[in-house]
Amino acid sequence: MMQHLYQLLDDYDAVSGVDAKAIEAQIWQTYGQDRAVLVLDMSGFSRLTRRFGIVHYLALVRRMQKTSAPLVAQFGGVVVKFEADNLYATFADPLAAVHCARAVRDAFETQNNSTPDEKDVHVSIGLAWGKILVVEDHDYFGDAVNVACKLGEDLAKPAEILIDNALRERLPAELPGLHLTELDLTVSGLRLQAWGVVAD
């Protein structure tokens, strides 16, 4: 599938005008999906690796993978990939994505209550909604992916969940058990209206 996308991109790059627009439309028709994007980032890489070594941190990354993947599936999501200490996933249902993010965050907080500090796993999570290009079992691309990365990797603090306004608009007005706090954030020259997810 990825090779097919590469070929289409090469074709797009070789032409212009109407021909380029036709190839772009083919790409979106083949790979385009309206999805909630979830990006999880672990915190503490530099500190923990310097103090305890890379094997210690990789073991924490592996635990993050084993804990989060079943929860993504439980809430109807798809793990697109694990990369370094990040999880990338998609959901067709925006509310399910939020509930999954909370379940993942809470699972690690529960684990941390019974592990020594150096083995605690702290995660930050960003969620965004939009039309993206999804190459099954390989990768995904689009503005919503970028926004979710900015929220989860650059802006969210450990144990924090941030969602963009596009996803917020697709959630029910009433969210039992959840409270959303509006935030006005700026990162990489982008101004983002976002929401922090807080348990009631």
Secondary structure as UniProt FT lines:
FT   HELIX           2..14
FT   HELIX           17..31
FT   STRAND          32..42
FT   HELIX           45..52
FT   HELIX           54..74
FT   TURN            75..76
FT   STRAND          78..83
FT   TURN            84..85
FT   STRAND          86..91
FT   HELIX           94..112
FT   TURN            113..114
FT   HELIX           117..119
FT   STRAND          123..135
FT   TURN            136..138
FT   STRAND          139..141
FT   HELIX           143..149
FT   HELIX           150..155
FT   TURN            158..159
FT   STRAND          161..164
FT   HELIX           165..168
FT   TURN            169..170
FT   TURN            176..177
FT   STRAND          178..187
FT   TURN            188..189
FT   STRAND          190..199
//
